[in-house]
Amino acid sequence: MARPLRFRYSPQSWSEQRVRQEIFKPLDSNLGARDAGPWYAIGGSWDTHRFEMANGDLALFARSGNEAYWMGNTETPSSLWRTDKVDWETVPYQVSRWAQRELLATLHERDPWLADYPYISWFFLPVFMSKDGRESTRAFFREHAAGFPDASRRETTRFIENILQTGALDDYRHVMAGKLGTSSHVDRVRMSAAMAEFIAAKILVDADYEITPEIEVATGHSLDYRAVDPTANTNVLVEVTRPQPPANRAAAGPVAAVRDTAETKTSGQLANHGGGATLFVDCSSFPDDAWAMVRGEQPDVRHRPAVVYRTRPNGHVEGYRKGSVPLALEDVISFVG
């Protein structure tokens, strides 16, 4: 499975003739390519190319002096196979900005509704325009309401837009966007689980914590967040899990779904960590009736401290606690019981 879009770096000189011979001709021969010309100017000493394939693939190439950068959601020409992949943040600003403008304009041409959500468009651009995941990741927002039950695309997308507007995850865009994956099909369960981490980020930020994702611990595992209280100079590790409502109510109910999912997390990753982390159990995939059963029974999740909650796209969060939770969340979560 292809990964989110990254650049390839070539520390060589590329003439117009070499670009045509070693990049355009192989693409045209294999996929039917068109040298469309860039939509935007890059400035400086850079020369740019935009290649569009008959199957909808896109490739960008920028060259200047003895270096060049390639980015594409298509097959890579053999002349670039041995080049190093580099992140967006490490390429020259002019190149990164140009590529981003080209990709965003293409995204909005093909999915015009996303133009109303500039933060989502920018943040998830590496997967929205990826080789294998471009259709599935967009469809997850467009047709599956980003994993929220009984909600419209407009309200859920606006909610995720508000999460990203905080800027708290900007520095971790490639890692966090990649959590949606680049599978060619919509895996609603896995993608919804990824969105649970964004919801957790919003809860922590709204509670005035500074967050850092993907915290490595001594066991070699990573936990989802470190939440720092800048006034008290304290920090808490947070791990997030998202149970899915059972498809067959006769076989298992929502209470069992919460218990089973949390047990998997606590008997594995958190057990290896050896304690000290707060577990967030996100029930945002549960419809009203299923959440009502969980809220009424408030099942234990075999880990303390823990917060079990459900978020709606209007921003309302309701939940309960188990154990002494070392986070001040009362202004963000309406606790019951």
matplotlib code that plots the C-alpha trace (Angstrom):
import matplotlib.pyplot as plt

x = [0.0, 1.4, 2.1, 1.0, 2.6, 6.2, 8.9, 11.8, 15.1, 17.5, 20.9, 21.6, 21.2, 18.1, 17.9, 14.6, 15.7, 16.5, 13.1, 11.4, 13.5, 13.7, 10.4, 7.8, 8.4, 8.2, 5.0, 3.5, 4.4, 3.0, 0.1, -0.6, 0.8, 0.2, 2.7, 0.1, 2.3, 2.1, -1.0, 1.0, 4.4, 7.1, 9.4, 13.2, 15.4, 13.2, 11.7, 8.6, 6.6, 3.1, 2.3, -1.3, -2.0, -5.0, -6.0, -6.2, -2.7, -0.6, 3.1, 5.0, 8.7, 10.8, 14.4, 17.1, 20.9, 22.1, 18.9, 15.4, 12.2, 9.6, 6.1, 3.5, 0.5, 1.6, 4.3, 7.8, 10.1, 13.0, 15.4, 14.2, 14.0, 17.2, 16.4, 15.7, 12.2, 12.0, 9.2, 7.4, 9.1, 12.6, 12.3, 12.9, 9.9, 9.3, 9.0, 6.8, 4.5, 4.2, 3.5, 0.9, -0.9, -0.9, -2.3, -4.9, -6.2, -6.5, -8.2, -10.8, -11.4, -12.1, -14.0, -15.3, -17.2, -13.8, -13.0, -15.3, -13.0, -9.5, -8.0, -9.2, -8.0, -4.6, -4.1, -5.2, -3.7, -1.0, -3.7, -6.4, -4.0, -2.2, -1.8, -4.1, -6.0, -7.3, -10.7, -11.3, -10.1, -12.3, -15.2, -14.8, -15.7, -18.1, -20.2, -19.5, -19.7, -16.1, -17.4, -20.2, -23.6, -26.8, -25.0, -24.6, -21.5, -21.7, -21.9, -19.2, -16.8, -17.3, -16.5, -13.2, -12.4, -12.8, -10.4, -7.7, -8.2, -6.6, -3.3, -2.3, -1.5, 0.1, 3.6, 2.6, 0.5, 2.3, 2.0, -1.5, -2.9, -1.3, -3.4, -6.4, -4.3, -4.0, -6.1, -8.0, -11.2, -13.0, -12.3, -14.8, -13.8, -10.1, -10.6, -13.1, -10.5, -8.0, -10.6, -10.8, -7.3, -8.3, -11.3, -9.1, -6.8, -9.7, -10.8, -7.3, -6.7, -10.1, -9.1, -6.0, -3.4, -0.5, -0.3, 2.4, 1.3, 3.1, 5.1, 7.6, 7.9, 10.6, 8.9, 9.4, 5.7, 4.2, 1.2, -1.1, -0.5, 1.4, -0.8, 1.1, -0.5, 1.8, 0.6, 1.2, 4.1, 2.7, 2.1, -0.1, 0.2, -3.0, -3.9, -7.1, -9.3, -12.6, -15.0, -17.4, -21.1, -21.8, -23.6, -25.6, -27.3, -28.5, -24.9, -23.4, -24.5, -22.8, -21.7, -19.9, -18.3, -16.9, -15.5, -14.0, -12.3, -10.9, -9.7, -7.8, -6.0, -5.3, -4.1, -1.8, -0.2, -1.1, -0.1, 3.3, 3.7, 3.3, 0.7, 0.8, -1.3, -4.9, -7.2, -9.6, -12.5, -14.2, -17.7, -18.5, -19.3, -22.3, -25.8, -28.0, -29.6, -26.3, -24.7, -27.7, -27.0, -23.3, -24.1, -26.7, -24.5, -21.2, -19.2, -15.7, -13.0, -10.3, -8.0, -7.8, -7.7, -10.0, -12.5, -15.4, -17.1, -19.1, -18.7, -21.3, -20.5, -22.0, -19.1, -21.1, -19.1, -20.7, -19.0, -18.0, -14.8, -13.2, -10.5, -8.8, -8.2, -5.3, -6.8, -9.1, -11.8, -14.9, -15.2, -15.1, -16.9, -20.4, -19.8, -22.8, -23.3]
y = [0.0, 3.4, 5.9, 9.6, 11.8, 12.7, 14.3, 12.5, 14.4, 14.2, 15.9, 16.1, 18.5, 18.1, 19.8, 20.2, 17.5, 15.1, 15.7, 14.9, 11.8, 10.2, 11.4, 12.4, 9.7, 6.8, 8.2, 8.7, 5.3, 3.5, 5.7, 8.2, 11.4, 15.0, 17.8, 20.1, 22.9, 24.2, 26.0, 28.3, 30.1, 29.1, 32.1, 32.1, 30.0, 27.0, 25.4, 23.4, 20.7, 19.3, 15.9, 14.6, 11.0, 9.6, 7.6, 10.7, 10.5, 13.6, 14.2, 17.4, 18.1, 21.1, 21.6, 24.2, 23.9, 20.6, 19.5, 18.5, 17.4, 15.0, 14.4, 12.2, 9.9, 7.8, 5.4, 6.7, 6.8, 4.4, 7.4, 8.4, 5.0, 5.4, 8.9, 9.6, 10.3, 13.5, 15.2, 18.4, 20.3, 19.6, 20.7, 24.4, 26.5, 27.7, 24.1, 23.0, 26.0, 25.5, 21.8, 22.5, 25.1, 22.7, 19.8, 21.9, 23.4, 19.9, 18.5, 21.3, 20.9, 17.2, 17.5, 21.1, 20.6, 20.4, 24.0, 25.1, 23.4, 24.8, 23.4, 19.8, 20.2, 21.3, 19.0, 15.8, 16.7, 14.0, 11.3, 13.1, 13.2, 9.9, 7.1, 4.5, 6.4, 9.5, 8.1, 6.3, 9.1, 11.7, 9.3, 8.8, 12.4, 12.8, 9.6, 8.3, 11.5, 11.0, 8.0, 9.8, 8.1, 10.0, 13.1, 14.9, 15.4, 19.2, 19.2, 16.5, 18.1, 21.5, 19.9, 18.4, 21.7, 23.4, 20.8, 21.5, 25.3, 25.1, 24.5, 22.2, 19.4, 21.4, 20.4, 16.7, 16.9, 14.1, 11.6, 12.4, 12.7, 9.3, 7.7, 7.7, 5.4, 5.1, 2.0, 1.9, 1.0, 2.8, 1.0, 2.8, 1.1, 1.9, 5.4, 6.2, 5.0, 7.5, 10.3, 9.4, 10.8, 14.1, 14.3, 13.6, 16.4, 18.8, 17.8, 18.3, 21.6, 22.9, 22.0, 24.3, 21.5, 21.6, 18.4, 16.3, 13.2, 9.8, 9.7, 7.0, 5.2, 3.0, -0.2, 0.8, 1.5, 4.9, 6.4, 8.8, 12.1, 13.9, 16.6, 19.4, 21.9, 24.9, 26.7, 23.8, 22.3, 18.8, 16.3, 13.3, 10.5, 9.7, 6.6, 6.6, 3.7, 3.8, 0.9, 0.3, -0.5, -4.2, -4.9, -7.7, -6.5, -10.1, -11.3, -8.4, -5.0, -1.7, -2.2, -5.4, -3.5, -0.9, -3.5, -5.7, -2.9, -1.4, -4.8, -5.3, -2.0, -2.4, -6.0, -5.1, -1.7, -0.2, -3.4, -3.3, 0.4, -0.5, 2.1, 5.9, 6.6, 7.9, 5.9, 7.8, 5.5, 7.4, 6.1, 8.7, 5.9, 4.9, 6.1, 7.6, 4.4, 2.6, 5.4, 5.7, 2.1, 2.8, 6.0, 4.3, 1.3, 3.1, -0.1, -0.5, -0.6, -2.5, 0.4, 3.4, 6.3, 6.3, 8.6, 7.2, 9.7, 10.4, 13.5, 14.9, 17.0, 20.1, 19.9, 18.5, 15.9, 13.7, 11.0, 9.4, 8.7, 5.7, 6.3, 9.6, 11.2, 13.7, 16.0, 18.9, 18.2, 19.5, 22.5, 20.4, 17.1, 17.0, 14.2, 12.1, 10.1]
z = [0.0, -1.0, 1.7, 1.9, -0.6, -0.1, -2.3, -4.0, -4.1, -7.0, -6.4, -10.2, -13.0, -15.1, -18.5, -20.4, -22.8, -19.9, -18.3, -21.6, -22.3, -18.8, -17.2, -19.7, -22.3, -19.8, -18.3, -21.7, -22.9, -19.8, -18.8, -21.6, -20.2, -21.1, -20.4, -19.1, -17.8, -14.2, -13.0, -10.7, -10.9, -8.4, -8.6, -8.2, -10.4, -10.4, -13.5, -13.0, -14.8, -14.4, -16.0, -16.1, -16.9, -18.7, -15.6, -13.4, -11.9, -11.5, -11.2, -10.4, -11.0, -10.0, -11.0, -10.4, -10.8, -9.5, -7.7, -8.4, -6.6, -7.8, -6.4, -7.9, -7.2, -10.1, -11.0, -10.5, -13.6, -13.3, -13.5, -10.0, -8.4, -6.3, -5.1, -1.4, -0.2, 1.9, 3.9, 2.9, 5.7, 4.4, 0.8, -0.2, 0.8, -2.8, -4.0, -1.1, -1.6, -5.3, -5.1, -2.4, -4.6, -7.5, -5.5, -3.6, -6.9, -8.4, -5.3, -5.4, -9.1, -8.6, -5.3, -5.3, -1.9, -0.1, -1.1, 1.7, 4.2, 3.7, 6.9, 6.1, 2.5, 3.5, 6.5, 4.7, 1.3, 1.5, 1.7, -0.3, -3.3, -2.6, -5.2, -3.6, -1.0, -2.8, -3.5, -0.2, 2.1, 0.4, 0.4, 4.2, 4.7, 1.8, 2.2, 5.7, 7.7, 9.1, 11.2, 13.0, 13.1, 12.4, 11.2, 7.9, 5.9, 6.4, 10.2, 10.7, 8.2, 9.9, 13.2, 11.9, 10.3, 13.8, 15.3, 12.7, 13.0, 16.5, 14.8, 17.6, 15.1, 12.3, 13.1, 13.0, 9.8, 7.9, 10.8, 11.8, 8.3, 7.5, 10.2, 7.8, 5.6, 1.9, 1.3, -2.0, -0.1, 2.8, 6.0, 8.2, 11.4, 11.1, 9.8, 12.6, 15.0, 13.5, 13.9, 17.6, 18.0, 16.5, 18.8, 21.8, 20.6, 20.5, 24.0, 25.4, 23.6, 24.7, 28.3, 27.8, 27.6, 25.1, 23.3, 21.5, 19.6, 19.3, 22.5, 22.7, 26.1, 27.6, 26.5, 22.8, 22.4, 21.5, 23.3, 21.5, 23.4, 26.1, 27.6, 29.3, 31.7, 31.1, 34.3, 36.7, 34.7, 34.8, 32.0, 31.5, 28.9, 27.1, 25.0, 22.9, 21.8, 19.9, 20.3, 17.5, 18.1, 17.5, 14.3, 15.9, 19.0, 19.9, 20.0, 22.0, 23.2, 23.3, 27.0, 26.0, 23.0, 25.4, 27.8, 25.1, 23.2, 26.3, 27.5, 24.3, 24.8, 28.5, 28.2, 25.4, 24.9, 28.3, 30.2, 28.5, 29.4, 33.0, 34.1, 34.4, 31.3, 31.2, 28.8, 26.6, 25.4, 22.5, 21.9, 19.2, 16.7, 18.9, 17.9, 20.6, 21.9, 22.2, 24.0, 26.3, 27.4, 28.1, 29.9, 32.1, 33.1, 33.0, 32.7, 34.1, 31.4, 33.5, 33.5, 35.8, 35.3, 32.3, 30.6, 28.6, 26.4, 23.3, 21.1, 18.7, 15.7, 17.4, 19.9, 22.8, 24.8, 27.4, 29.5, 32.8, 34.7, 36.3, 38.9, 39.7, 36.3, 36.4, 33.8, 34.4, 31.8, 33.5, 31.3, 28.2, 29.0, 30.6, 33.2, 34.2, 37.4]

ax = plt.figure().add_subplot(projection="3d")
ax.plot(x, y, z, "-o")
ax.set_aspect("equal")
plt.show()
